Amino acid sequence: MQNNLSKLCNGILDIDEKIRFVGIIDEMGIAVDMKKGLPSLERDDGSIRLYLGYAINNVLRRDFDNVFGKVLYTFSEREKIKLLTIPMDDNLLLVSMDISSNHAELIEKILNTLPNLPR
């Protein structure tokens, strides 16, 4: 399973040079791929807290699935980075993009590469 997750991360990184980071939180931990040559914007201990926060928010959002339907993705734009999360069964896909990216276009491309997602 871990090999498939790594292939998925690499495939998403290859979509566009504006994609900085791709990670998947699964039951075994985090599979992570960072764009080669790019420095991380957060310290290692900050990364773990960030990922944990996204995982907790994803679980909390499930409480509203019966009323509003399942979350397709969440997106946030910060001063230095754009962040996308996509629930995938029991996993959570995390993607960070350069602030100058066309996020709507990238989100569509990423969603089109993922199998079995509701649309």
N, C-alpha and C positions, 0 to 999 in steps of 0.2 A: 504493500500500500504506500509506504513512504517513497518508493521510487516513482510511483505514479504522481504523487503530490509534487515531487521535485520537477518532474517533466512538465506538469501543469504550470508551476511557477516560472520555469524557464520559458515556456511558450508565451506566457503573458508578458514577460519582460521583453520578448522579441517583437511585440506588437508595435511599440513606439519608443523612441529614445527618451521621451519625456517621462516614461514610467521609471521610477527610481528604485522601488522596492516591491516585492511580492512575498507574502507569507500566508501560511495556512495554519490555523489553530485547529488541531484535531485531538483525539483522545490520548495520543501519545506525546503531545507537546506542540512545538511550533516547527514547521518546515519553512525556512527563510531563504530567499535569494535577493541579493542586493545587486544593482547595476554595477558592473565592474568599473573601478576608477572613481566612483562617487563617494564622498565622505558621508557618513551617517549624520543626521541632524540631531540625534539624541544620544546620550550616553547609554551604555549597555543596561544599567539598572533602570533607566528611564524607559527603555524599550519594553522590558517585561511588564512594567506598570501600565504602559500604554496598551499593550496587547490584552492584558487582563481586563482592563476597563472596557475594551471593545467586546470581549467575550461575555462579560457580565451584562452589558447593555443589550447584547443580542438575546440572551436568555430572558431578560426582563420584557423585551418587546414581544416575545411569544405569547405573553398574557393577553394580548389584544388581537391575536390572529383570528379568533372566532368572530370578532366584531368587524375588523377592518381587512381581513385577509393577511396572508403571509407577507413579510417584508421581502421585497425583491432586492433592494440594496439600500445602504445609507451612504451619504456623502457629506463631507464637511470641508470647508475651505478656510484655511488659517492664513496668517500673514506670510508664512514661508513655505507652505506645502498644502497640497490637496490630498484628502484621504478618502478612500472608498472601502466599504466593507460589504461583502456579499455572503449571506448564509447559504451553505451548500450541505443539505442533510444535517449531519451532526458536526460539520466543520464550518469554519468561518474564514473566508478569503479576505486578506488585507492587501490593499494596493495603495502606494503613495505615488503621487505625480508631482512633477515640477509645477510651480505656481503659474508659469506661463503656458501650461498645456491647455488644449481645448478639451476640457474634461467631459463634456457631453459626447463628443465624438469617441473619446477613449472608452468611456463607460459602455457605449453601444458595441464597440469592437470587443471589449472584454466579455460582455454578456453573450455575444454571439459565439465565443469560443468555448463557453461552458455548457456541457451536456445536461439535459434533464432539469433545467431551471424553469419554473413557471414564468410565463410572460403575460 
